[in-house]
Amino acid sequence: MGREAMTPPQPSSRKAAGAALILLLILAWAVLVASLAPVVGGWPVLVQAAFYLIMGLGWIIPLKPLIRWSQTGRWRKGPDSESVMGQSSA
């Protein structure tokens, strides 16, 4: 085994950018929800609870393509994405 086999792989700059984008997404989502608080505060309590439940889970939806991009460089799942992500269908 050569020296190359002992060198740990360097993380892609895409992973760092993906992590930064995830944090930015969470921050922007929190600012959006907080800016709606004066309006939502006048709603009935059960409607507020449903709103905050939906908004509390809503930021997760854009994460899948963002994580896929940070891992593979693709925004959408391609025909050979299983082999790209290290999974096999066999």
Protein Blocks (a to p, Z undefined) as FASTA:
>chain_A
ZZklmpccdddfklmmmmmmmmmmmmmmmmmmmmmmmmmmmpcfklmmmmmmmmmmmmmm
mmmmmmmmmmnopabdcfklmmmnopafZZ
